[in-house]
Amino acid sequence: MTLEKRKEKEQKELTRLRKINQKPETAKYIKWIFVLVILVHVIDEIASNCAAYVQSSVVNDFFVVGQGMTYENGLAVLASFSGVTLLLQLVAPFYKSLADRFGRKPFLVINTYGMALGLGLCFVSKSFGSYILGTMITTFFIAHDMQVVYILEVAPSDKRTRFYGTTKCIGTLGLALVPLFRGIFMGNDPTKWRMVFFVPVLIAIAIATLCLLTARETKVYLAERISVLERPLEERIAEKEAAKEQKKSANKVGMWATIKLLLRHKDLRWLVLCANLYMFSTMAMTGYYESIMTTNGMATEEVTKALFAFPFMFAALLLLCGFMGDSLGRKKTAVIMGSTSIIAFMLFALGCKNGWGAIPVGLLYGLYLGSYYQVGDYMWIMAAEKAPTENRASSTAAITLLSYVGLFTGLILLTVMLAGGTAITTACLIITMPTLITSMILLMTKVKETKGTDLESVGRE
């Protein structure tokens, strides 16, 4: 593209963005955005958990019943294909970083339609291959959490985690729809698991369409992008060339430059390590709770009752942590939630093994998993509050990319243990406890607090 054509293209973009930026964010619009983000959180949570809620049924359908495999061996095969699915996530951070160039709204819409597509393939799957393709697509699009970037950039700085916590708290209650669909369509017949995906597909399409028709670009992104486009193109090109010569690539928006920024930035570097240790335990902590309940003798209907506890427990934790994050700080909130998760997970495993019943087991499941997710969320928020606006989506995406070292290592170890016949409960406890405890210790002692950060004036250290 010639310089003149590029100038013409950028001038059109600048005119368009200025026009959008001139529209006032009325109280009515802010309220609607609040509702819209809640709806996106609803489908994000549903898409994130649908497959896990029917895991034992999928394993039995494709690997055990009439296939001659033991449950642990079938679960090991599913875990290995989960690794293939997660490989796709190595591309996801590069995709997410495009939001720093093209804006937050387009990816809010695309991601939500993408979830609908993935869930739809799971619903119509007649083979394990088509089911895995559906989970791959769903996993790719739920990884970006663009609705979180959106609400963080809309909310006042002194109420940022409160806004985030409240929207996700209410949105998470929508996750109760999954065990509801499980109860309606499956009852005590686990072979009817595909129907659990049907209604979520319709919900995702409806929410994506609402985002497309009613959401605007965030003011924070508009201000940043407009300020870039208002500068002469020749000046920006010259700066970029000078930056290359001086090896200051961290000033660019791009994945590799952002990774270099992370490794030079002391706090972000420690966050990368903490995130790796956290992600090492992710598959064991978040992917096999339904199997743990089922393999310890709970009936399908009892498991369904237990699954109802999570959305309400998680919603309460989100609301609580939203206030904790603004009062105690992000770091203390993450460490408190991490400690809670460790204790609750051990009690959950003990309750399943000793037949404590659906309600106690469900409450412990909701407590450990909800607390665990909050740890990751607050690490992510701390990373977002330490990165400059022009690198914010890229930085959080890069941390996700780097943390996959821990994720894959943990998944490989889990798969090997399951293939060797280790019970799923035992394997999960062995994998999760040491690394999660270490992650919390390092987060508390090595990373500085980010409470009260002004996102528009964040610099590099």
VOGU-3710 file (C-alpha; in Angstrom, 3 decimals, decimal comma):
1> mtlekrkeke> 0,000/0,000/0,000  1,381/3,394/-1,004  1,852/6,182/1,535  -0,966/8,225/0,005  -3,427/5,339/0,052  -2,509/4,581/3,647  -3,087/8,233/4,579  -6,460/8,160/2,847  -7,441/4,971/4,657  -6,363/6,324/8,044
11> qkeltrlrki> -8,206/9,601/7,439  -11,426/7,678/6,820  -10,840/5,685/9,997  -10,126/8,867/11,964  -13,317/10,507/10,710  -15,331/7,435/11,626  -13,836/7,153/15,110  -14,302/10,865/15,839  -17,950/10,548/14,873  -18,383/7,612/17,261
21> nqkpetakyi> -16,471/9,396/20,004  -18,725/12,454/19,761  -21,747/10,424/20,794  -22,280/10,993/24,535  -22,402/7,978/26,841  -25,738/8,736/28,455  -26,833/7,160/31,721  -29,311/5,064/29,724  -26,562/3,772/27,453  -24,233/2,954/30,369
31> kwifvlvilv> -27,035/0,968/32,012  -27,606/-0,934/28,786  -23,887/-1,710/28,414  -23,960/-2,989/31,989  -26,799/-5,361/31,007  -25,100/-6,332/27,748  -21,847/-7,277/29,467  -23,857/-9,395/31,927  -25,460/-11,229/28,992  -22,079/-11,869/27,377
41> hvideiasnc> -20,824/-13,193/30,724  -23,847/-15,536/30,771  -23,032/-17,185/27,456  -19,302/-17,171/28,194  -19,892/-19,115/31,421  -22,335/-21,492/29,741  -19,942/-22,180/26,856  -17,034/-22,624/29,275  -18,832/-25,267/31,340  -21,223/-27,159/29,039
51> aayvqssvvn> -18,736/-29,870/28,054  -17,475/-30,348/31,612  -21,036/-30,791/32,901  -21,576/-33,845/30,676  -17,998/-35,183/30,710  -18,742/-38,651/32,105  -21,549/-39,124/29,569  -19,219/-38,191/26,698  -16,488/-40,561/27,931  -18,940/-43,440/28,336
61> dffvvgqgmt> -20,610/-42,746/24,970  -17,452/-42,543/22,868  -14,990/-44,772/24,754  -16,467/-47,054/27,412  -19,900/-48,476/26,560  -19,344/-51,070/23,843  -15,777/-49,856/23,293  -13,955/-51,981/25,871  -12,054/-49,177/27,621  -11,967/-48,484/31,346
71> yenglavlas> -13,290/-45,099/32,416  -9,805/-43,814/33,366  -8,389/-44,873/29,987  -11,272/-43,216/28,169  -10,763/-40,090/30,233  -7,048/-40,181/29,352  -7,957/-40,201/25,640  -10,303/-37,260/26,158  -7,566/-35,439/28,099  -5,053/-36,022/25,309
81> fsgvtlllql> -7,448/-34,571/22,748  -8,017/-31,675/25,111  -4,299/-31,033/24,670  -4,817/-30,845/20,905  -7,691/-28,444/21,509  -5,524/-26,290/23,742  -2,800/-26,120/21,085  -5,209/-23,930/19,163  -4,965/-21,474/22,044  -1,350/-20,778/21,087
91> vapfykslad> -2,830/-18,813/18,194  -5,517/-17,178/20,324  -3,310/-14,492/21,953  -2,243/-13,237/18,515  -5,917/-13,035/17,596  -6,774/-11,225/20,823  -3,996/-8,660/20,309  -5,837/-7,509/17,161  -8,275/-5,768/19,513  -5,553/-3,174/20,175
101> rfgrkpflvi> -5,645/-2,312/16,489  -9,264/-2,788/15,451  -11,132/-2,123/18,691  -12,994/-4,025/21,378  -16,508/-4,210/19,878  -15,740/-6,275/16,730  -14,211/-9,043/18,812  -17,004/-8,919/21,390  -19,378/-9,769/18,535  -17,183/-12,284/16,704
111> ntygmalglg> -16,322/-14,206/19,876  -19,970/-14,599/20,872  -21,009/-15,855/17,423  -17,994/-18,195/17,586  -19,252/-19,701/20,841  -22,609/-20,362/19,161  -20,875/-22,195/16,324  -18,811/-24,406/18,635  -21,758/-25,295/20,862  -23,829/-26,082/17,777
121> lcfvsksfgs> -21,258/-28,591/16,520  -21,258/-30,345/19,905  -25,044/-30,573/19,732  -25,116/-32,240/16,301  -22,001/-34,406/16,828  -22,380/-38,054/15,843  -18,687/-38,884/16,228  -15,923/-37,990/18,639  -14,169/-36,079/15,855  -17,078/-33,682/15,314
131> yilgtmittf> -17,512/-33,288/19,073  -13,835/-32,370/19,508  -14,073/-29,891/16,613  -16,975/-28,214/18,400  -15,061/-28,024/21,678  -12,010/-26,648/19,836  -14,025/-23,816/18,321  -15,779/-23,081/21,616  -12,524/-23,121/23,583  -10,886/-20,745/21,108
141> fiahdmqvvy> -13,593/-18,103/21,390  -14,184/-18,256/25,144  -10,478/-17,644/25,823  -10,515/-13,925/25,046  -12,943/-12,480/27,612  -13,327/-9,297/25,575  -16,312/-8,376/27,730  -13,867/-7,982/30,645  -11,663/-5,551/28,700  -14,851/-3,756/27,745
151> ilevapsdkr> -16,175/-3,266/31,279  -12,741/-2,409/32,710  -12,404/0,417/30,187  -15,929/1,714/30,799  -15,933/1,608/34,621  -14,569/4,409/36,883  -11,048/3,619/38,154  -12,116/3,567/41,827  -14,943/1,111/41,128  -13,374/-1,008/38,408
161> trfygttkci> -13,349/-4,391/40,135  -16,757/-3,606/41,642  -18,195/-3,138/38,149  -16,402/-6,227/36,918  -17,402/-8,301/39,939  -21,061/-7,236/39,792  -21,507/-7,866/36,057  -19,833/-11,247/36,220  -21,652/-12,097/39,452  -25,063/-11,607/37,851
171> gtlglalvpl> -23,917/-13,145/34,573  -22,626/-16,218/36,339  -26,091/-16,959/37,727  -27,026/-17,752/34,134  -24,768/-20,783/34,418  -27,545/-22,399/36,464  -29,228/-22,916/33,092  -26,756/-25,716/32,256  -27,687/-28,065/35,129  -31,316/-27,028/34,492
181> frgifmgndp> -31,004/-28,221/30,875  -29,164/-31,304/32,132  -32,033/-32,073/34,496  -34,725/-31,398/31,853  -33,137/-33,260/28,946  -31,084/-35,962/30,698  -32,930/-36,754/33,931  -31,276/-39,991/34,981  -30,446/-40,992/31,373  -26,858/-39,893/30,605
191> tkwrmvffvp> -27,151/-40,899/26,916  -29,195/-37,748/26,186  -26,248/-35,411/26,891  -26,257/-33,714/23,446  -29,500/-31,865/24,167  -27,743/-29,885/26,898  -26,035/-27,868/24,122  -29,169/-26,971/22,161  -30,667/-23,964/23,989  -27,241/-22,342/24,690
201> vliaiaiatl> -26,707/-22,126/20,906  -29,862/-20,021/20,546  -28,898/-17,847/23,513  -25,432/-17,171/22,068  -26,828/-16,121/18,677  -29,292/-13,722/20,321  -26,653/-12,083/22,550  -24,140/-11,707/19,706  -26,790/-9,977/17,596  -27,578/-7,553/20,427
211> clltaretkv> -23,863/-6,688/20,707  -23,652/-6,115/16,967  -26,657/-3,801/16,865  -26,362/-1,811/20,103  -22,808/-1,724/21,516  -20,311/1,051/20,723  -16,548/1,144/20,914  -15,098/2,017/24,357  -14,042/5,621/25,005  -10,620/4,523/26,283
221> ylaerisvle> -9,826/2,706/23,039  -11,241/5,542/20,917  -9,105/8,143/22,700  -5,956/6,050/22,280  -6,564/5,220/18,615  -7,598/8,773/17,696  -4,470/10,199/19,338  -2,363/7,843/17,202  -4,158/8,679/13,937  -3,993/12,437/14,570
231> rpleeriaek> -0,222/12,346/14,456  1,383/12,657/10,988  1,909/9,258/9,381  5,460/10,155/8,352  6,320/10,953/11,971  4,965/7,609/13,170  6,827/5,705/10,466  10,071/7,489/11,342  9,596/6,716/15,027  8,962/3,087/14,259
241> eaakeqkksa> 12,112/2,825/12,187  14,145/4,565/14,880  12,687/2,256/17,465  13,782/-0,757/15,428  17,305/0,551/15,230  17,409/1,245/18,942  15,763/-2,109/19,711  12,830/-0,454/21,425  10,272/-2,807/19,959  8,275/-2,746/23,195
251> nkvgmwatik> 6,827/0,565/22,021  4,945/-1,240/19,258  1,709/-3,084/19,539  2,486/-6,678/18,599  2,807/-10,040/20,275  6,569/-10,558/20,168  7,275/-6,968/21,188  4,779/-7,350/24,015  6,458/-10,537/25,254  9,747/-8,628/25,434
261> lllrhkdlrw> 7,951/-5,911/27,409  6,637/-8,519/29,857  10,071/-10,011/30,410  11,630/-6,580/31,056  8,842/-5,423/33,385  9,613/-6,765/36,880  6,043/-7,202/38,149  4,709/-8,553/34,860  7,603/-11,022/34,758  6,626/-12,368/38,190
271> lvlcanlymf> 3,000/-12,485/37,090  4,031/-14,687/34,153  5,654/-17,148/36,573  2,677/-17,090/38,957  0,330/-17,604/36,011  2,347/-20,627/34,833  2,153/-22,274/38,256  -1,548/-21,446/38,438  -2,196/-22,838/34,950  -0,285/-26,041/35,749
281> stmamtgyye> -3,204/-26,992/37,990  -5,971/-25,622/35,751  -7,036/-28,789/33,931  -7,049/-30,844/37,132  -8,937/-28,158/39,096  -11,504/-27,156/36,474  -11,962/-30,033/34,044  -12,822/-33,162/36,009  -15,172/-32,319/38,883  -18,089/-34,105/37,201
291> simttngmat> -15,949/-37,203/36,690  -14,751/-37,062/40,298  -18,361/-37,072/41,476  -19,456/-39,812/39,054  -16,517/-42,175/39,663  -17,095/-41,940/43,405  -20,589/-43,356/43,012  -22,937/-40,361/42,668  -25,954/-40,989/40,405  -26,680/-38,756/37,385
301> eevtkalfaf> -29,517/-36,916/39,156  -27,385/-36,412/42,289  -24,551/-34,968/40,212  -27,056/-32,611/38,560  -28,197/-31,390/41,991  -24,590/-30,785/43,024  -23,871/-28,845/39,818  -26,599/-26,324/40,671  -24,483/-25,039/43,564  -21,648/-23,608/41,480
311> pfmfaallll> -23,340/-20,617/39,793  -24,773/-19,310/43,052  -21,589/-19,881/45,028  -19,486/-18,358/42,244  -21,833/-15,379/41,938  -21,543/-14,712/45,672  -17,754/-14,922/45,448  -17,690/-12,559/42,467  -19,765/-9,993/44,317  -17,658/-10,359/47,457
321> cgfmgdslgr> -14,367/-10,167/45,560  -15,530/-7,103/43,642  -15,629/-5,198/46,937  -12,558/-6,948/48,330  -10,547/-6,030/45,242  -11,278/-2,321/45,689  -10,799/-2,318/49,467  -8,136/-4,924/50,298  -6,474/-4,788/46,898  -6,162/-7,182/43,979
331> kktavimgst> -3,209/-9,148/45,363  -4,671/-9,945/48,787  -7,975/-10,885/47,171  -6,251/-13,357/44,844  -4,240/-14,944/47,679  -7,293/-15,282/49,945  -9,253/-16,919/47,120  -6,339/-19,219/46,291  -6,081/-20,417/49,893  -9,837/-20,977/50,030
341> siiafmlfal> -9,718/-22,964/46,803  -6,978/-25,273/48,083  -8,839/-26,129/51,298  -12,253/-26,489/49,611  -10,877/-28,766/46,880  -9,426/-31,190/49,415  -12,753/-31,234/51,279  -14,655/-31,715/48,003  -12,545/-34,775/47,153  -13,070/-36,110/50,670
351> gckngwgaip> -16,832/-35,520/50,475  -17,157/-37,350/47,138  -15,173/-40,319/48,413  -17,140/-40,602/51,659  -20,654/-40,001/50,296  -21,477/-36,686/51,962  -24,396/-36,151/49,553  -25,263/-33,792/46,697  -25,731/-30,562/48,682  -22,495/-30,566/50,763
361> vgllyglylg> -20,462/-31,823/47,801  -22,067/-29,238/45,518  -21,345/-26,378/47,912  -17,703/-27,430/48,262  -17,425/-27,816/44,481  -18,846/-24,330/43,979  -16,538/-22,886/46,645  -13,297/-24,423/45,388  -13,959/-23,809/41,686  -15,366/-20,301/42,150
371> syyqvgdymw> -12,414/-19,327/44,337  -9,969/-20,829/41,850  -11,433/-18,857/38,949  -11,196/-15,656/40,979  -7,459/-16,160/41,418  -6,998/-16,228/37,654  -9,312/-13,260/37,156  -7,423/-11,086/39,618  -4,050/-12,043/38,174  -5,483/-10,993/34,814
381> imaaekapte> -6,784/-7,701/36,235  -3,387/-6,960/37,798  -1,712/-7,590/34,443  -4,231/-5,322/32,688  -3,628/-2,563/35,239  0,151/-2,784/34,857  0,185/-2,634/31,045  -0,175/0,612/29,029  -3,393/1,095/27,049  -1,772/0,529/23,652
391> nrasstaait> -0,463/-2,846/24,885  -3,204/-3,852/27,326  -4,998/-6,528/25,318  -1,673/-7,665/23,856  -0,076/-7,939/27,315  -2,853/-10,025/28,832  -2,891/-12,162/25,689  0,894/-12,629/25,894  0,688/-13,707/29,540  -1,935/-16,255/28,485
401> llsyvglftg> 0,379/-17,490/25,734  3,390/-17,829/28,049  1,345/-19,526/30,772  0,503/-22,349/28,382  3,882/-23,836/29,255  2,458/-24,590/32,701  -0,937/-25,610/31,321  0,440/-28,195/28,903  2,914/-29,565/31,438  0,098/-30,141/33,922
411> lilltvmlag> -2,142/-31,687/31,254  0,575/-34,068/30,057  1,266/-35,230/33,613  -2,471/-35,739/34,239  -2,910/-37,719/31,012  0,044/-39,986/31,836  -1,310/-40,641/35,324  -4,801/-41,481/34,011  -3,404/-43,739/31,276  -1,460/-45,548/34,010
421> gtaittacli> -4,669/-46,229/35,911  -4,408/-43,580/38,629  -7,847/-42,631/39,949  -8,954/-39,193/38,749  -9,417/-37,875/42,304  -5,893/-38,866/43,342  -4,321/-37,535/40,136  -5,988/-34,135/40,501  -4,872/-33,714/44,118  -1,256/-34,616/43,311
431> itmptlitsm> -1,098/-32,127/40,437  -2,866/-29,151/41,959  -1,752/-28,729/45,543  2,022/-28,012/45,290  1,901/-25,646/42,312  -1,113/-23,616/43,423  0,364/-23,105/46,896  3,682/-21,954/45,369  1,874/-19,587/42,996  0,066/-17,899/45,895
441> illmtkvket> 3,301/-17,475/47,881  5,086/-15,823/44,940  2,128/-13,588/44,123  1,992/-12,315/47,694  5,734/-11,742/48,088  6,923/-10,676/44,619  4,178/-8,704/42,852  3,186/-5,112/43,716  -0,427/-4,088/44,296  -2,328/-2,361/41,436
451> kgtdlesvgr> -5,305/-0,974/43,367  -6,319/2,516/42,187  -4,288/2,453/38,966  -5,208/5,090/36,369  -5,414/3,046/33,168  -4,911/6,053/30,897  -1,597/7,030/32,475  -0,014/3,615/33,007  3,634/3,567/31,995  6,333/0,983/31,688
461> e> 8,753/0,050/34,448
//
